Amino acid sequence: MTDRRSFLAMTGGLILAAAAPRKSFAAGPKVLRVVPQSDLKILDPIWTTAIITRNHGYAIYDTLFGVDGQGQVKPQMVSEYSQSDDGKVWTFTLRKGLKFHDGAPVTSADVIQSLKRWGARDNLGQRLLAATASLDAKSDDTFVLTLKQRFGLVLEALSKPASVPPFIMPKRVAETPPDQQITSQIGSGPFVFKTDEYRPGERVVYVKNTDYVPRDEPASGTAGGKVVNVDRMEWIILTDGQTQTNAIINGEVDLIEWVPADQYVALRNNPKIAFVDLVPKGSFALHLNHLYPPFNNPKMAQAAYMAISQDALMKAQMVHPDLYNTNASLYPTGTVYHSEKTSYYTGKPQFAGARALLKEAGYNNEPVVLMYPASFAILNKFPPVMAALLKQAGFNVDMQSMDWPTLVARRALKTPPAQGGWGAFITGWNIPDNINPLFYAPLTGNGENGWFGWPTDAKLEALKDEFLLATTNEQRKSLADQIQERNYDAAIVAPIGEYKTITAARKDVITGTVSSPVCVYWGIQKG
């Protein structure tokens, strides 16, 4: 049987040629062809925290504020803003000429409804809305946020690139209930999504938004001028690492967003290829379902954490020591809140302790349904190793294979594991996601209103509230430590290690990438 890898090699890339319309090839250097990190099947960046969907969001939507390369908040859709002396009233005015892709102007009403929907899904957004007395339109281009009490992270919330950014959508789209996915892809961002050319599993197509008016500033992070230098961008879905490598070497694609670790050496040594600074480093983490046995018992969840071997997991997935490091802290190494105060959690296996906890908790051999994204090259080495570690700790493991988009959809299900639900999975996060305890989406203790896994822990939530109200760096650092220790005691999220993302581009055609806390495609030039 001829597999896709060998067929692509034999046909000189006819698969890609068949997948794309002829007019895209005629456009020559104005067409940017990208292999994204995964297939794009969920299109709502407020409903999901999937990184691929967030990347899609940054292509077609815009935000009120951005974060530049130095981590400073900068206006984006906003032209000017002010704060009252008591810190409770914020007034924002939108830039002139902002338009959605259907030609309608962006108004305060669109912004207000978008923020309400975002605030129902995002950790920090929930806290901002809880502190809000009113959010009103003063005019079509000016809106006013009035707070019940001073909220120290207003601009940080409105600019956050992490997990769930506050993308601005048309009011009618943002009126979609937050627990349901939107069906319209109309934004006001620098790219327009081509719904008629969308082929899940094959390709995603965007074209330049010719009506978009970038800020008259250099692009930096998610801030500055979002200048699109190509007429068309195609995301070519190739899940096999060797096929990706063949495609970029043969000139069938221009860029691979996230090179699988087993292709690192081959591309590093190829004279046609350069590694570019497009996607930040990040971390991997294990997430458990706290609604059902065995992990509705915190002791059993702790036992799973004690089974983790960061060394074994990271070596299996990332292969090369220069592409990863272990880290038992919730927070990234080298950042403000990184800490060695990790309670019992070491990232090293403690099998005897895990088995003792299972015995104490009365483990009854309930199966752990471990979701396994078998075709997703940047995560698929983890589950077999994690399954072996859990078994060694005394768990009964049912590892179930699926593709990544199926996993992303299934993790939202609250049905019992035996009825199509799940028990555990591993995923990745970019560095901005966990740099702050209020940014990190899975770090929640608010039950079914929280992130997938739905842990309930009032103490964690109280500590996060204290962190929000803290007025000094010393207070915030102390509370970040306490939040981290409580995280492990409640077994909410378990870090597995940190990775370095490798993005490959053809030297002869790609220049001008924008280093950003998330993956963005404005600024790229194709020669």
C-alpha positions as CSV (number, residue, x, y, z in Angstrom):
1,M,0.0,0.0,0.0
2,T,1.4,3.4,-0.9
3,D,1.2,5.8,2.1
4,R,0.8,9.6,1.7
5,R,4.5,10.2,2.4
6,S,5.8,8.1,-0.4
7,F,3.0,9.2,-2.8
8,L,3.9,12.9,-2.2
9,A,7.5,12.1,-3.0
10,M,6.6,10.1,-6.2
11,T,4.2,12.7,-7.6
12,G,6.4,15.7,-6.8
13,G,3.7,17.3,-4.7
14,L,0.6,16.7,-6.8
15,I,-1.4,16.3,-3.6
16,L,-0.7,19.9,-2.8
17,A,-1.3,21.0,-6.4
18,A,-4.7,19.2,-6.5
19,A,-5.7,20.7,-3.2
20,A,-5.1,24.3,-4.3
21,P,-6.9,26.3,-7.0
22,R,-4.8,27.1,-10.0
23,K,-5.1,30.8,-9.5
24,S,-3.0,30.5,-6.3
25,F,-0.1,29.2,-8.2
26,A,-0.4,32.0,-10.8
27,A,-0.1,34.5,-8.0
28,G,3.5,33.3,-7.4
29,P,5.3,35.0,-4.6
30,K,2.1,36.6,-3.2
31,V,0.8,33.3,-1.9
32,L,2.2,32.2,1.4
33,R,1.9,28.4,2.0
34,V,2.2,27.3,5.6
35,V,2.0,23.9,7.3
36,P,0.2,24.8,10.6
37,Q,0.8,22.9,13.8
38,S,-2.4,21.0,13.4
39,D,-5.7,20.8,11.5
40,L,-8.2,23.6,12.1
41,K,-11.7,22.2,12.8
42,I,-12.9,24.4,15.6
43,L,-13.2,28.0,14.4
44,D,-14.3,29.8,17.6
45,P,-11.4,31.2,19.6
46,I,-13.6,32.1,22.5
47,W,-15.1,28.7,22.8
48,T,-11.8,26.8,22.8
49,T,-8.2,27.4,24.0
50,A,-6.7,25.4,21.2
51,I,-3.6,27.2,19.9
52,I,-4.4,26.6,16.3
53,T,-7.8,28.3,16.8
54,R,-6.2,31.2,18.6
55,N,-3.8,31.6,15.6
56,H,-6.9,31.6,13.3
57,G,-8.4,34.3,15.6
58,Y,-5.4,36.5,15.3
59,A,-5.6,36.3,11.5
60,I,-9.2,37.4,11.1
61,Y,-10.0,39.4,14.2
62,D,-8.5,42.4,15.9
63,T,-8.2,43.3,19.6
64,L,-8.6,46.6,21.5
65,F,-5.0,46.4,22.8
66,G,-1.9,44.4,22.0
67,V,1.3,43.5,23.8
68,D,4.6,44.5,22.2
69,G,7.9,42.7,22.1
70,Q,8.9,44.2,25.5
71,G,5.6,43.0,27.1
72,Q,4.1,46.5,27.2
73,V,0.4,47.0,26.6
74,K,-0.2,49.2,23.5
75,P,-3.5,50.4,21.9
76,Q,-4.6,48.5,18.8
77,M,-8.2,49.1,17.8
78,V,-8.4,51.9,20.4
79,S,-7.2,55.4,19.5
80,E,-7.3,56.9,22.9
81,Y,-8.4,56.0,26.4
82,S,-8.5,57.6,29.9
83,Q,-9.0,56.5,33.5
84,S,-10.7,58.5,36.3
85,D,-8.8,59.6,39.3
86,D,-10.3,56.9,41.5
87,G,-9.5,54.2,38.9
88,K,-13.1,53.1,38.5
89,V,-14.2,54.7,35.2
90,W,-12.4,53.9,31.9
91,T,-13.3,55.6,28.7
92,F,-12.2,54.2,25.3
93,T,-12.5,55.6,21.8
94,L,-12.0,53.4,18.7
95,R,-9.8,54.3,15.8
96,K,-11.5,55.8,12.8
97,G,-12.3,53.6,9.8
98,L,-12.5,50.2,11.5
99,K,-14.6,47.9,9.4
100,F,-15.7,44.3,9.5
101,H,-15.1,42.1,6.5
102,D,-18.7,42.5,5.4
103,G,-18.2,46.3,5.2
104,A,-20.1,47.2,8.4
105,P,-18.3,49.7,10.7
106,V,-17.0,48.4,14.0
107,T,-19.0,50.1,16.8
108,S,-19.1,50.3,20.6
109,A,-22.0,47.9,20.6
110,D,-19.9,45.2,18.8
111,V,-17.1,45.7,21.3
112,I,-19.4,45.5,24.4
113,Q,-21.1,42.3,23.3
114,S,-17.7,40.8,22.3
115,L,-16.3,41.5,25.8
116,K,-19.3,40.1,27.5
117,R,-19.0,36.8,25.6
118,W,-15.3,36.7,26.1
119,G,-15.7,37.4,29.8
120,A,-18.0,34.4,30.2
121,R,-15.2,32.1,29.1
122,D,-11.9,33.6,30.1
123,N,-10.4,33.4,33.7
124,L,-9.4,37.0,33.9
125,G,-12.4,38.1,31.8
126,Q,-14.7,36.5,34.4
127,R,-13.1,38.5,37.2
128,L,-13.2,41.7,35.2
129,L,-16.9,41.4,34.5
130,A,-17.6,40.5,38.1
131,A,-15.9,43.8,39.1
132,T,-17.8,45.7,36.5
133,A,-20.8,47.9,37.4
134,S,-21.6,48.8,33.8
135,L,-20.3,48.6,30.3
136,D,-22.0,51.2,28.1
137,A,-21.8,52.8,24.7
138,K,-21.3,56.6,24.9
139,S,-21.4,56.8,21.1
140,D,-20.8,54.6,18.1
141,D,-17.0,54.9,18.6
142,T,-16.7,55.5,22.4
143,F,-17.6,53.2,25.3
144,V,-17.2,53.4,29.1
145,L,-16.3,50.7,31.5
146,T,-17.4,51.5,35.1
147,L,-16.0,49.3,37.9
148,K,-17.5,48.5,41.3
149,Q,-14.0,48.8,42.7
150,R,-10.5,49.5,41.3
151,F,-9.3,46.6,39.1
152,G,-5.6,46.6,38.6
153,L,-5.4,44.6,35.4
154,V,-7.9,46.2,33.1
155,L,-5.4,46.8,30.2
156,E,-3.7,43.5,30.8
157,A,-7.1,41.8,30.5
158,L,-8.0,43.6,27.3
159,S,-4.6,42.9,25.7
160,K,-4.0,39.4,26.9
161,P,-2.7,37.1,24.1
162,A,-2.9,34.1,26.4
163,S,-5.5,31.3,26.1
164,V,-8.6,33.3,25.3
165,P,-7.8,36.7,23.8
166,P,-10.7,39.2,23.8
167,F,-11.2,39.3,20.0
168,I,-13.8,41.7,18.7
169,M,-16.7,40.3,16.6
170,P,-19.9,41.7,15.1
171,K,-22.5,42.1,17.8
172,R,-24.8,39.6,16.2
173,V,-22.0,37.0,16.2
174,A,-21.0,37.7,19.7
175,E,-24.6,37.2,20.9
176,T,-24.0,33.5,20.4
177,P,-24.2,31.8,23.8
178,P,-20.7,31.4,25.1
179,D,-21.1,27.6,25.5
180,Q,-22.0,27.3,21.8
181,Q,-19.7,27.8,18.9
182,I,-20.1,30.7,16.5
183,T,-21.0,29.9,12.9
184,S,-19.8,33.2,11.2
185,Q,-16.2,34.0,10.5
186,I,-16.5,37.7,10.0
187,G,-13.9,39.8,11.8
188,S,-12.1,43.1,11.2
189,G,-8.6,41.7,11.2
190,P,-5.8,41.8,8.6
191,F,-6.9,38.5,6.9
192,V,-10.3,37.4,5.6
193,F,-11.3,33.8,6.0
194,K,-12.4,32.1,2.8
195,T,-15.3,30.0,3.9
196,D,-15.9,28.7,0.4
197,E,-12.4,27.3,0.2
198,Y,-12.3,25.8,3.7
199,R,-11.5,22.1,3.6
200,P,-10.9,20.6,7.1
201,G,-8.1,18.0,6.9
202,E,-6.8,19.5,3.7
203,R,-6.4,23.3,3.7
204,V,-7.5,26.6,5.2
205,V,-7.4,29.7,3.0
206,Y,-7.2,33.4,3.9
207,V,-6.8,36.5,1.7
208,K,-5.5,39.9,2.5
209,N,-8.1,42.3,3.9
210,T,-7.6,45.2,1.6
211,D,-9.8,47.5,3.7
212,Y,-7.7,46.9,6.8
213,V,-5.9,50.1,8.0
214,P,-2.8,49.1,10.1
215,R,-1.5,51.4,12.8
216,D,1.3,53.6,11.6
217,E,3.8,51.9,13.9
218,P,6.3,49.0,13.5
219,A,4.8,45.6,14.2
220,S,5.9,44.2,17.6
221,G,4.3,41.2,19.3
222,T,0.6,41.6,18.9
223,A,0.9,45.4,18.8
224,G,1.8,47.9,16.1
225,G,1.0,47.9,12.4
226,K,-0.4,44.6,11.2
227,V,0.8,44.8,7.6
228,V,0.0,41.9,5.3
229,N,2.5,41.5,2.5
230,V,0.9,38.6,0.6
231,D,-2.4,38.4,-1.3
232,R,-3.3,35.0,-0.1
233,M,-2.3,32.6,2.7
234,E,-2.9,28.8,2.5
235,W,-2.6,26.5,5.5
236,I,-1.8,23.1,4.0
237,I,-2.7,20.3,6.4
238,L,0.1,17.7,6.6
239,T,0.2,15.7,9.8
240,D,3.2,13.5,9.0
241,G,6.6,15.0,9.9
242,Q,8.5,13.5,7.0
243,T,5.9,14.7,4.5
244,Q,6.2,18.2,5.9
245,T,10.0,18.0,5.5
246,N,9.7,16.8,1.9
247,A,7.2,19.5,1.1
248,I,9.3,22.4,2.3
249,I,12.6,21.1,0.8
250,N,10.8,20.6,-2.5
251,G,9.4,24.1,-2.4
252,E,5.7,23.0,-2.1
253,V,5.3,24.9,1.1
254,D,7.1,28.0,2.4
255,L,7.0,27.5,6.2
256,I,6.4,24.9,8.8
257,E,5.0,26.5,12.0
258,W,6.1,23.8,14.4
259,V,8.7,21.3,13.2
260,P,8.3,17.8,14.8
261,A,11.3,17.0,16.9
262,D,12.2,13.9,14.8
263,Q,12.6,16.3,11.8
264,Y,14.8,18.8,13.6
265,V,18.2,17.5,12.5
266,A,17.2,16.9,8.8
267,L,16.0,20.5,8.5
268,R,18.7,22.1,10.5
269,N,21.3,20.6,8.1
270,N,19.5,21.5,4.9
271,P,21.0,24.6,3.2
272,K,17.6,25.6,1.8
273,I,16.0,26.0,5.2
274,A,16.3,28.5,8.1
275,F,14.9,28.4,11.5
276,V,13.0,31.6,12.3
277,D,11.7,33.2,15.5
278,L,7.9,33.0,14.9
279,V,6.4,31.0,17.7
280,P,7.4,31.3,21.4
281,K,8.6,28.5,23.6
282,G,6.1,26.9,25.8
283,S,5.2,24.1,28.2
284,F,3.3,20.8,28.2
285,A,0.9,19.7,31.0
286,L,-1.2,16.8,32.1
287,H,-4.9,17.5,32.6
288,L,-7.3,15.3,34.5
289,N,-11.1,15.0,34.6
290,H,-12.2,15.8,38.1
291,L,-15.9,15.1,37.5
292,Y,-15.7,11.3,37.6
293,P,-13.7,8.5,39.2
294,P,-10.9,8.1,39.7
295,F,-9.8,11.7,39.6
296,N,-12.8,13.1,41.5
297,N,-10.8,12.0,44.5
298,P,-7.9,14.4,45.0
299,K,-5.7,11.7,46.5
300,M,-6.0,9.7,43.3
301,A,-5.3,12.7,41.3
302,Q,-2.2,13.3,43.4
303,A,-1.2,9.7,42.8
304,A,-1.3,10.4,39.0
305,Y,1.0,13.4,39.5
306,M,3.4,11.3,41.5
307,A,3.6,8.9,38.5
308,I,5.0,11.6,36.2
309,S,8.6,11.4,35.0
310,Q,9.3,14.6,33.2
311,D,12.6,13.3,32.0
312,A,11.0,10.2,30.3
313,L,8.1,12.1,28.8
314,M,10.1,15.0,27.4
315,K,12.9,12.8,26.0
316,A,10.3,10.7,24.2
317,Q,8.5,13.7,22.7
318,M,11.2,16.2,22.1
319,V,14.2,13.8,21.5
320,H,17.0,16.4,21.5
321,P,18.1,17.9,24.8
322,D,18.5,21.4,23.3
323,L,14.8,21.4,22.5
324,Y,13.5,20.9,26.0
325,N,14.0,21.3,29.8
326,T,12.2,19.9,32.8
327,N,10.4,22.3,35.2
328,A,8.3,21.4,38.2
329,S,6.9,24.9,38.6
330,L,3.6,26.0,37.1
331,Y,5.4,29.2,35.9
332,P,8.0,29.4,33.1
333,T,11.6,29.3,34.0
334,G,13.2,32.7,34.1
335,T,10.0,34.5,34.7
336,V,8.8,36.5,37.8
337,Y,6.7,33.9,39.5
338,H,8.8,30.8,38.8
339,S,9.3,29.0,42.1
340,E,10.7,25.9,43.6
341,K,7.8,25.7,46.1
342,T,6.0,22.8,44.5
343,S,4.7,20.9,47.5
344,Y,5.2,17.1,47.0
345,Y,5.4,17.5,43.2
346,T,8.9,17.0,41.8
347,G,8.3,15.9,38.2
348,K,10.2,12.7,39.1
349,P,8.3,9.4,39.6
350,Q,7.3,8.4,43.1
351,F,5.7,5.1,42.4
352,A,5.7,3.8,46.0
353,G,4.0,7.0,47.2
354,A,1.5,6.8,44.4
355,R,0.5,3.3,45.1
356,A,0.2,4.1,48.8
357,L,-2.2,7.0,48.0
358,L,-4.3,4.8,45.8
359,K,-4.6,2.2,48.5
360,E,-5.5,4.9,51.1
361,A,-8.1,6.4,48.7
362,G,-9.7,3.0,48.0
363,Y,-8.9,2.8,44.3
364,N,-11.2,0.2,42.7
365,N,-9.4,-0.2,39.4
366,E,-11.5,2.4,37.6
367,P,-10.1,2.8,34.1
368,V,-8.3,6.0,33.2
369,V,-9.4,7.0,29.7
370,L,-6.2,8.6,28.4
371,M,-6.8,10.4,25.1
372,Y,-4.1,9.7,22.5
373,P,-3.8,12.1,19.5
374,A,-1.9,9.4,17.4
375,S,-1.4,11.5,14.2
376,F,-0.4,14.8,16.0
377,A,3.4,14.7,15.7
378,I,4.0,17.4,18.4
379,L,2.2,15.5,21.1
380,N,1.8,11.9,20.1
381,K,4.9,10.4,21.9
382,F,3.5,11.5,25.3
383,P,0.5,9.2,25.8
384,P,2.2,5.8,25.5
385,V,4.9,6.9,28.0
386,M,2.3,8.4,30.4
387,A,0.2,5.2,30.1
388,A,3.2,3.1,31.2
389,L,4.0,5.4,34.1
390,L,0.3,5.4,35.3
391,K,0.3,1.6,35.1
392,Q,3.5,1.4,37.1
393,A,1.8,3.5,39.8
394,G,-1.1,1.1,39.9
395,F,-3.7,2.6,37.6
396,N,-5.8,0.8,35.1
397,V,-5.3,2.7,31.8
398,D,-7.5,2.7,28.7
399,M,-5.5,4.6,26.1
400,Q,-7.9,5.6,23.2
401,S,-6.5,6.8,19.8
402,M,-8.0,9.7,17.9
403,D,-6.9,12.7,15.9
404,W,-6.2,16.1,17.6
405,P,-9.4,17.9,16.5
406,T,-11.4,15.0,17.9
407,L,-9.5,15.3,21.2
408,V,-10.1,19.0,21.4
409,A,-13.8,18.5,20.8
410,R,-14.1,15.5,23.2
411,R,-12.4,17.2,26.1
412,A,-15.3,19.6,26.3
413,L,-17.7,16.7,27.0
414,K,-18.9,16.2,30.5
415,T,-20.2,12.7,29.9
416,P,-18.8,9.8,32.0
417,P,-15.6,8.3,30.5
418,A,-17.4,5.0,29.8
419,Q,-20.0,6.9,27.7
420,G,-17.6,8.8,25.4
421,G,-16.0,11.1,27.9
422,W,-12.4,11.1,29.1
423,G,-10.1,10.8,32.0
424,A,-6.8,12.5,31.1
425,F,-4.9,14.1,28.3
426,I,-1.7,16.1,27.6
427,T,-1.5,19.3,25.8
428,G,0.8,22.3,25.2
429,W,0.7,25.9,26.2
430,N,2.7,28.9,24.9
431,I,4.7,30.9,27.4
432,P,2.2,33.8,27.8
433,D,-0.4,31.3,28.9
434,N,1.1,30.4,32.2
435,I,3.3,33.5,33.0
436,N,0.6,34.7,35.5
437,P,-1.8,32.7,37.6
438,L,-4.7,34.7,36.3
439,F,-3.8,34.1,32.7
440,Y,-3.5,30.3,32.9
441,A,-6.7,28.8,31.6
442,P,-6.6,25.4,33.3
443,L,-5.7,26.9,36.7
444,T,-9.3,27.0,37.9
445,G,-11.2,25.8,40.9
446,N,-14.7,27.0,39.9
447,G,-16.0,23.6,38.9
448,E,-18.1,23.3,35.8
449,N,-17.7,27.0,35.0
450,G,-13.9,26.4,34.7
451,W,-11.6,24.9,32.1
452,F,-11.9,21.3,30.8
453,G,-11.5,18.9,33.7
454,W,-13.6,21.1,35.9
455,P,-11.9,20.9,39.3
456,T,-13.6,22.5,42.3
457,D,-11.4,24.2,44.9
458,A,-12.6,27.3,46.7
459,K,-9.2,27.9,48.3
460,L,-7.5,28.2,45.0
461,E,-10.1,30.7,43.8
462,A,-9.8,32.7,47.0
463,L,-6.0,33.0,46.5
464,K,-6.4,34.1,42.9
465,D,-8.8,36.8,44.1
466,E,-6.2,38.0,46.6
467,F,-3.6,38.0,43.9
468,L,-5.8,40.3,41.8
469,L,-6.2,42.7,44.7
470,A,-2.5,42.7,45.7
471,T,-0.8,46.1,45.5
472,T,2.9,45.2,45.7
473,N,5.2,42.9,43.8
474,E,6.1,41.2,47.1
475,Q,2.5,40.3,47.8
476,R,1.9,39.0,44.3
477,K,5.0,36.8,44.5
478,S,4.0,35.3,47.8
479,L,0.5,34.7,46.6
480,A,1.8,33.1,43.3
481,D,3.8,30.7,45.5
482,Q,0.7,29.8,47.5
483,I,-1.3,29.4,44.4
484,Q,1.3,27.0,43.0
485,E,1.4,24.9,46.2
486,R,-2.4,24.8,46.3
487,N,-2.5,23.7,42.7
488,Y,-0.5,20.6,43.5
489,D,-2.4,19.8,46.7
490,A,-5.7,20.0,44.7
491,A,-4.1,18.3,41.7
492,I,-5.4,20.8,39.2
493,V,-2.7,20.9,36.5
494,A,0.6,19.1,36.3
495,P,3.5,20.6,34.2
496,I,5.5,18.1,32.2
497,G,8.3,20.3,30.9
498,E,9.2,23.2,28.6
499,Y,9.8,23.0,24.9
500,K,11.5,25.2,22.3
501,T,9.4,25.7,19.2
502,I,11.2,25.3,15.9
503,T,9.7,27.1,12.9
504,A,11.3,26.3,9.5
505,A,11.2,28.6,6.5
506,R,12.7,28.5,3.0
507,K,15.7,30.8,3.0
508,D,15.1,32.0,-0.6
509,V,11.5,33.2,-0.1
510,I,10.6,34.1,3.5
511,T,11.7,37.3,5.3
512,G,10.2,39.6,7.9
513,T,8.6,37.3,10.5
514,V,7.3,39.0,13.6
515,S,8.4,37.6,16.9
516,S,5.2,37.5,19.0
517,P,3.8,35.8,22.1
518,V,1.6,34.0,19.6
519,C,1.9,32.9,16.0
520,V,1.1,35.7,13.6
521,Y,1.5,36.0,9.9
522,W,1.4,39.7,9.3
523,G,4.8,41.2,8.5
524,I,6.0,38.2,6.6
525,Q,7.3,38.9,3.1
526,K,7.6,36.3,0.4
527,G,10.3,37.1,-2.2
